């Protein structure tokens, strides 16, 4: 089975998660290609897809939306697993907020993508690497009562991501 671990990324954190997902899937002897979706020109060779995007401005990246629309027919016919990275999941009730407001399952369904599973993960935040405009957007969207410790940190939970990939493997084995 050949799997595309595709991602859209702004600062590289989601790309690192995609590479980790690819590494875990390779441990199960799947053929895996890890690729920035802006470089993908054909998906016919893949049997399944694991696709990820960070949340920026309350939505996954435009590049991901374009990819989903461009390959709608192929994605509708194969297993798709989708994830988002969002620093907001660190807030109290942040996971639920991301699930309710950022996943847009109806958008996935409207364009024919029937995601078998959707993951939500915290990302990595390095305030020194983002411009002031993006910092301002982050502060406007923050509505929690507590700041999650250090502002610049790697908040990705690798064991949780690995567990999610193990669930993907199990789902693909049942198929």
N, C-alpha and C positions, 0 to 999 in steps of 0.2 A: 504494500500500500504506500502510495506517495502522498505526502501531506505538505501543504504550503503553510508555513508559519509567517503570515504577512502582517505588517504593521505600518502604521502612520506614526510619526514622532516629530516633536519639535526640538527637544533638547537631548534626546537619546535614551531616556529612561525606558520608554516603551519598547524601543528597539532591543535594549538589553534583556527585557523580559521575553521578547520574541525569541531571542537567541537561547535563553535558558529553556524555554518551552521546547524549542527544537532539539536541544541537547537531551532533555528528558525523553522525548519521543524516540530519539535515536537509540536510547538505552533499550527500547523495546523492539529494536530492529526495523523501525519504519524508515522509509526513505523520506527525508525531510529537507525542504529548501526553505531557508530563512531569508526573507526579502522585504525591503521597503516597497510597499504597494505601488508607489509612484514609478517603480522600475519594472513592474510586472506587465508583460505585453500579451500573455496567453495563459489561460488556466486550464486548458483542456487536458493536460497531463496529470492533474491532481485528482486524487480520490476523496480528499477531505481537506478542510480549511480550518485553521485556527487564526483568527484575525483580531488585532487589537489596536486601540487608539486611545490617546489621552483625552481627557475632557478639557476643552478650552472654551471659555465664554459660554458655558452651559451645554455644550454639544460636542460630540466627537468631531474630529477634524474633517474638513471639507474633502480632503484627499480620500478619506475612507468612504464618505458618502458617494463620491464619484466612482470609486472602485466597485462598491456594492451595486450601483446602477449599471455600470459598464458590463459587469459579468453576472447580471441578474439570472439569466437562464442557467448558466453553469452552476451557480451557487444554489439555486433552488433544487437542483437534481442531486446534490451531494451533501454529506454532513458538514455543517458549519458550526464552529464554536467561536463565540465572540467574547471579548473582554474589553473593559475600559480601565484606565488608570486615572485616579482622581485623589488629590490630596485631601479632599473634603471628607473622605471616609474616616479620617482620624477624629472628626468631631463627634460629640455625642449625637447619636441617631444619624450619623453621616452616611453609613452604609445604606440605611433605609432611604435617606434622601437621594442618594445616587441611584438607587434602584427605581425609585418613583419618578425622578426627574431627568435622568441622563441616559437611560438605556433605550428609550424609544422603540420598544418591541414592536409597536404598530408600524413604525417606519420599516423595520426589518421585514415584517410580514407584507407590507404594501409593495415592497420591491421584490417580493418573492423569496426572501431569505428566511428560512425556517431554522433559526438557531437552535441547536440541540441543547446547548447550555450557554449561560452567560456568566462570566466572572467579573468581579469588581475588586480591584486591588489599589492599595495606596501606591504612590509613585515615589520619586526622588525629587527633592526640592533643593535647589542651589540658588539662593537669591542673588548671588554674585554673577550668575550666568544669564539672568533675565533682565530685560530693560525695565525702566521705571514704569512704563505704560502697562506692562504685564503685572508688575507688582501692585499697581493701583487696582487692576482688575481683580487680582487675587484678594486684596483687602476688601473690596466692595462685595464680593461674593461670600466672604466668611461671615457666618452668622452664629457660630458656636460661642459658648461662654468660656471655653478654655483653650489656650494655645497649646498645641501638642508638643511640649518640651522645646527643644531647639528648633528654630525655624528652618534652618538649612540642615537637611539630613536625608539619609536614605531610609525611607519608611517602608520599602518593599519587604513583604513577608515571604521569603523564599520557600519555607516549608508549606505555607498555604498555597502558593502558586504550584508547587510540586504536587500537592494533593489534588488540586484541580486538574492538572495534566493527567494524573493517575485515573481520575474519573473519565477523562476523555478517552484514554486507552481502553478502559472497561467498556465504554459506550461503543467504541469502534469494534471491539471484539464481539460484542453482541450482534452487531450489524450483520 
